[in-house]
Amino acid sequence: MSNSQVPVITVDGPGGSGKGTITQMLARRLGWHLLDSGALYRLTALAAVRQRVSLDDEAGLVSVATGLDVSFLPSGESEPVRVILEGEDVTTEIRTEQTGENASRVAVMQPVRDALLQRQRDFRKPPGLVADGRDMGTVVFPDAPAKIFLTATAEERARRRYNQLKQAGVDVNINTLLEEIRARDERDMNRAAAPLKPAEDAQVIDSTGLSIEEVLDRCMAAAGQA
């Protein structure tokens, strides 16, 4: 089977919509590979900061993106995929609000996106791939047979993130989180490079008010795997 024949389920949508949890559950249930494309942008941003490369230095960021030494390792049922950067587990570090903000700045640069494009496509291996991101169905895997756009209201996403951070012992203001989410949505939806939007043939699923199992069932059905 050539890579172009390997089935792909793309799950796009804004941050906090539940993409990370759902893609892991889909991948586990199907026994498929998993791509967390957002992590690649977060890793590029984190590596740039560590290497003292300015987040405005486009050429420097392309070099960082091209040279990333990264791997994703499976974890427990309710835990995130472990992300390894240059031999170090940075799973927690790449999920901070600051790294997320930095990644959003990096992701608007087309040359950086180009540098990461082939790396993302290389994750397409038998028996299949579940790809989590913002432009998986529109840019990275436009030929994917199953495309999902998972969303939720900004208020719902802020509430989820607030609860996550409070459980982690982080002191955070929910109104500040809501403002940050709205600002990031605005930036992601209006950027020139691969703006956040559903693919024309994607099935849109609103996870607001739904349990994670209900969302999973709808995604499995949308992907023809129910």
C-alpha positions as CSV (number, residue, x, y, z in Angstrom):
1,M,0.0,0.0,0.0
2,S,1.4,3.4,-1.0
3,N,1.2,6.3,1.4
4,S,-1.4,8.0,-0.8
5,Q,-3.7,4.9,-0.3
6,V,-3.4,4.9,3.5
7,P,-6.8,6.0,5.0
8,V,-6.8,9.3,7.0
9,I,-9.3,10.9,9.3
10,T,-8.7,14.6,9.7
11,V,-10.0,16.4,12.8
12,D,-9.7,20.2,12.5
13,G,-11.0,22.9,14.7
14,P,-10.1,25.7,17.2
15,G,-8.1,25.1,20.4
16,G,-10.2,23.8,23.3
17,S,-12.8,22.1,21.1
18,G,-11.7,18.6,22.2
19,K,-9.6,17.7,19.2
20,G,-6.6,16.3,21.2
21,T,-8.7,14.0,23.3
22,I,-10.9,12.8,20.5
23,T,-8.1,12.1,18.1
24,Q,-6.3,10.0,20.7
25,M,-9.5,8.1,21.4
26,L,-10.1,7.5,17.7
27,A,-6.5,6.4,17.1
28,R,-6.6,4.0,20.0
29,R,-10.0,2.5,19.0
30,L,-8.9,2.0,15.4
31,G,-5.3,1.1,16.1
32,W,-4.1,3.8,13.8
33,H,-1.2,6.3,14.0
34,L,-1.7,9.8,15.4
35,L,-0.4,13.1,14.3
36,D,-0.7,16.1,16.6
37,S,0.1,18.8,14.1
38,G,-0.4,21.6,16.6
39,A,2.4,20.1,18.7
40,L,4.8,20.6,15.8
41,Y,4.1,24.3,15.8
42,R,4.4,24.4,19.6
43,L,7.6,22.4,19.4
44,T,9.0,24.8,16.8
45,A,8.2,27.8,19.0
46,L,9.6,26.1,22.1
47,A,12.8,25.1,20.3
48,A,13.2,28.6,18.9
49,V,13.0,30.1,22.4
50,R,15.5,27.6,23.7
51,Q,17.8,28.3,20.8
52,R,17.4,32.1,21.2
53,V,15.8,32.5,17.8
54,S,13.5,35.4,17.6
55,L,9.8,34.6,16.8
56,D,10.0,37.3,14.2
57,D,13.0,35.7,12.4
58,E,11.3,33.8,9.6
59,A,14.5,32.3,8.2
60,G,15.7,31.3,11.6
61,L,12.3,29.7,12.4
62,V,12.4,27.7,9.1
63,S,15.8,26.3,10.1
64,V,14.4,25.3,13.6
65,A,11.4,23.7,12.0
66,T,13.4,21.7,9.5
67,G,15.8,20.4,12.1
68,L,13.3,19.4,14.8
69,D,14.3,16.1,16.5
70,V,10.8,15.0,17.7
71,S,8.8,11.9,18.4
72,F,5.4,11.1,19.8
73,L,5.0,8.2,22.2
74,P,1.8,6.5,23.3
75,S,0.6,7.1,26.8
76,G,-2.2,5.9,29.2
77,E,-5.8,5.9,28.3
78,S,-6.6,9.3,29.9
79,E,-3.2,10.9,29.4
80,P,-1.8,13.0,26.5
81,V,0.6,11.5,24.0
82,R,4.1,12.0,25.2
83,V,6.1,14.5,23.1
84,I,9.9,14.0,23.0
85,L,12.1,16.9,21.8
86,E,15.8,16.1,21.5
87,G,15.4,13.2,23.9
88,E,13.5,15.3,26.5
89,D,9.9,14.8,27.5
90,V,8.3,18.3,26.9
91,T,4.7,17.1,26.9
92,T,3.8,19.5,29.7
93,E,6.0,22.4,28.6
94,I,4.5,22.7,25.1
95,R,1.0,22.9,26.6
96,T,1.5,26.2,28.5
97,E,-0.4,29.2,27.5
98,Q,2.8,31.0,26.6
99,T,3.9,28.3,24.2
100,G,0.5,28.2,22.7
101,E,0.6,32.0,22.0
102,N,4.1,31.7,20.6
103,A,3.0,28.8,18.3
104,S,0.1,30.9,17.0
105,R,2.6,33.6,16.0
106,V,4.9,31.1,14.3
107,A,2.0,29.4,12.5
108,V,1.1,32.5,10.5
109,M,4.4,32.3,8.5
110,Q,4.0,30.5,5.2
111,P,7.7,29.4,5.0
112,V,7.4,27.8,8.4
113,R,4.2,26.0,7.4
114,D,6.0,24.8,4.2
115,A,8.9,23.5,6.2
116,L,6.6,21.4,8.4
117,L,4.2,20.2,5.6
118,Q,6.1,17.2,4.4
119,R,7.0,16.2,7.9
120,Q,3.3,16.0,8.7
121,R,2.5,14.0,5.5
122,D,5.2,11.5,6.5
123,F,3.0,10.4,9.4
124,R,0.7,8.8,6.9
125,K,1.5,5.1,7.3
126,P,-0.5,1.9,7.4
127,P,-2.9,0.9,8.7
128,G,-4.2,4.5,8.9
129,L,-3.7,8.0,10.4
130,V,-5.8,10.2,12.6
131,A,-4.6,13.8,12.1
132,D,-5.4,16.6,14.6
133,G,-4.9,20.2,13.6
134,R,-6.3,23.3,12.0
135,D,-5.6,22.7,8.3
136,M,-5.4,18.9,8.1
137,G,-8.4,18.6,5.8
138,T,-7.8,21.7,3.8
139,V,-4.1,21.7,3.2
140,V,-2.1,18.8,4.6
141,F,-4.4,15.9,3.6
142,P,-7.0,17.4,1.1
143,D,-7.6,13.8,-0.2
144,A,-8.5,12.4,3.2
145,P,-11.7,10.2,2.9
146,A,-13.0,11.4,6.2
147,K,-12.9,15.0,7.4
148,I,-14.3,16.3,10.7
149,F,-14.4,19.9,11.9
150,L,-14.8,19.9,15.7
151,T,-15.9,23.1,17.4
152,A,-17.4,24.6,20.5
153,T,-18.3,28.1,21.7
154,A,-15.5,30.3,23.0
155,E,-17.1,30.3,26.4
156,E,-17.2,26.5,26.5
157,R,-13.6,26.3,25.5
158,A,-12.5,28.9,28.1
159,R,-14.4,26.9,30.8
160,R,-12.7,23.7,29.8
161,R,-9.2,25.3,29.8
162,Y,-9.9,27.0,33.1
163,N,-10.8,23.7,34.7
164,Q,-7.7,22.0,33.2
165,L,-5.4,24.7,34.6
166,K,-7.1,24.8,38.0
167,Q,-6.7,21.1,38.3
168,A,-3.1,21.5,37.5
169,G,-2.7,24.0,40.3
170,V,-2.4,27.0,38.0
171,D,-3.9,30.3,39.1
172,V,-5.8,31.6,36.2
173,N,-8.6,34.1,35.4
174,I,-11.4,32.7,33.2
175,N,-12.2,36.1,31.6
176,T,-8.6,36.5,30.6
177,L,-8.7,33.0,29.1
178,L,-11.8,33.9,27.2
179,E,-10.2,37.0,25.7
180,E,-7.1,35.1,24.7
181,I,-9.2,32.4,23.0
182,R,-11.2,35.0,21.1
183,A,-8.0,36.7,20.0
184,R,-6.4,33.5,18.9
185,D,-9.5,32.5,17.0
186,E,-9.5,35.9,15.2
187,R,-5.8,35.5,14.3
188,D,-6.2,31.9,13.2
189,M,-9.3,32.5,11.1
190,N,-8.0,35.6,9.3
191,R,-4.4,34.6,8.7
192,A,-3.2,34.6,5.1
193,A,-1.6,31.1,5.4
194,A,-4.1,28.3,5.7
195,P,-6.8,30.1,7.7
196,L,-8.8,28.0,10.2
197,K,-12.0,26.9,8.4
198,P,-13.8,23.6,7.7
199,A,-12.9,21.8,4.5
200,E,-15.8,22.0,2.0
201,D,-16.4,18.3,2.5
202,A,-15.9,18.2,6.3
203,Q,-18.6,17.2,8.7
204,V,-19.0,19.9,11.4
205,I,-19.5,18.7,15.0
206,D,-20.2,21.1,17.8
207,S,-19.1,19.6,21.1
208,T,-20.7,22.3,23.3
209,G,-22.7,20.5,26.0
210,L,-21.8,17.0,24.9
211,S,-19.9,14.4,26.8
212,I,-16.6,13.1,25.4
213,E,-18.2,9.8,24.6
214,E,-21.1,11.5,22.7
215,V,-18.5,13.4,20.7
216,L,-16.5,10.3,20.0
217,D,-19.6,8.4,18.8
218,R,-20.5,11.3,16.4
219,C,-16.9,11.4,15.1
220,M,-16.8,7.6,14.6
221,A,-20.1,7.9,12.7
222,A,-18.9,10.8,10.6
223,A,-15.7,8.9,9.7
224,G,-17.8,5.9,8.7
225,Q,-16.3,3.8,11.5
226,A,-19.4,3.5,13.8
